[in-house]
Structure formats: C-alpha cells, structure tokens
Amino acid sequence: MSDSPGLDRFLAADPRDVDCEQALEILDVYVEMVLEDAPGLAARRFPGVAVHLAACGPCDEDFQGLLAAAGATP
C-alpha cells in the first residue's frame, strides 16, 4: 500500500471500530463483562469496542489497567 505502516493501518481500519470517546464511555461495562468470565460475550455485545481495543493502544492500556486494578487478567 504505502511506505507508512501507520497510514496502512488507518486505511485498513475496520468500519465497526468505534472512536475512543465511545469506547471509553462503556469501557467499565465491557470490563465487568470480561470479569464475569464472559470475554466472548463482551466482544459479541460490543463488537465496536472489541475492534477498537485491538486497534487503539491507549484505549487498550486503559482496558488492561482496569482489569489489573480489579485483579484480573484477560
């Protein structure tokens, strides 16, 4: 595609990806579902958040931090 990996990632973005603001709005609910041993259910219930966390390092760090604060690992 191009000489820029960042540009390639942007151009290949999943259309289901929600933005950071939307992901962070419901991140606590998503984390609760994961903690209830339902990570697959969380991803099915909120596919845009799952896609976003896979693509956005800072939001995934927030997600991992919430899981760690709760004493869990994904």
Stockholm file with secondary structure:
# STOCKHOLM 1.0

chainA/1-74         MSDSPGLDRFLAADPRDVDCEQALEILDVYVEMVLEDAPGLAARRFPGVAVHLAACGPCDEDFQGLLAAAGATP
#=GR chainA/1-74 SS CCSCHHHHHHHTCCTTCCCHHHHHHSHHHHHHHHHTTCHHHHHHHCHHHHHHHHHCHHHHHHHHHHHHHTTCCC
#=GC SS_cons        CCSCHHHHHHHTCCTTCCCHHHHHHSHHHHHHHHHTTCHHHHHHHCHHHHHHHHHCHHHHHHHHHHHHHTTCCC
//
